[in-house]
Amino acid sequence: MMYDDDELDRALAALPLEEPPPGLHARILAGTVYRPRAPFRAWEVWVLGTCIAFAVWLAWLVVATPGTGEAIRTAGQRTIEVFGLSSLTTLAWLAVGASAAYWISQLSFPKRPAAAR
């Protein structure tokens, strides 16, 4: 049998169609458009997992090796002294600077009207 495109279109249009299952449209929308967003992005999950893995490894190192906790504490104290963070004045200025940076980042300025530009 030879059909041209118009005859094929008519034959396809004449086929009886089966009724879609009830709720198909709602299920498709729920799975695509109305699907809730993931609470975390993939990179956030990876960073959190890496931090947890590092914390577990460090805890195991402290527990499994005698004297490691003391060595880590000593290294931390030396680092604090080398960077000058043992001074209360330095810590106060760091707190003031961090606070100022935070509050300045929270400022919002109204947009200027187009005529003033």
C-alpha positions, 0 to 999 in steps of 0.5 A: 500500500502506498499512502501520501502524507495527507492519507497517513495523517487522516489514518492516524487521526482516525485511530481510536485513542485510549483514555489516559489514566486518571490523574496523569496530568497532575502526576506529570506536573508534580514530577516536573514543574511543582517538584520541591527544590532540594534543600541543599546544593550538591557542592554544599553536601560535598563540603559538609561531607568533607568537613565531617570526614576530616573531623572524624579522622582528627578525632580518631587520630587523637584517640588512637595516638597517645600524645596527639591531642597535646601536640595539636593543642600546642601547635594551635597555641603556637599558631595563635601566638605567631599570628598575634591573636593572643592579644586582647586588643587584636581580638577586639579590633578583629571583632569590630572589623568583622562586625562593621563588615557584616553590618555594612553588607546588610545596608540597602540603598534606594534606587535613584530615579531615572531622571536623576541619572 
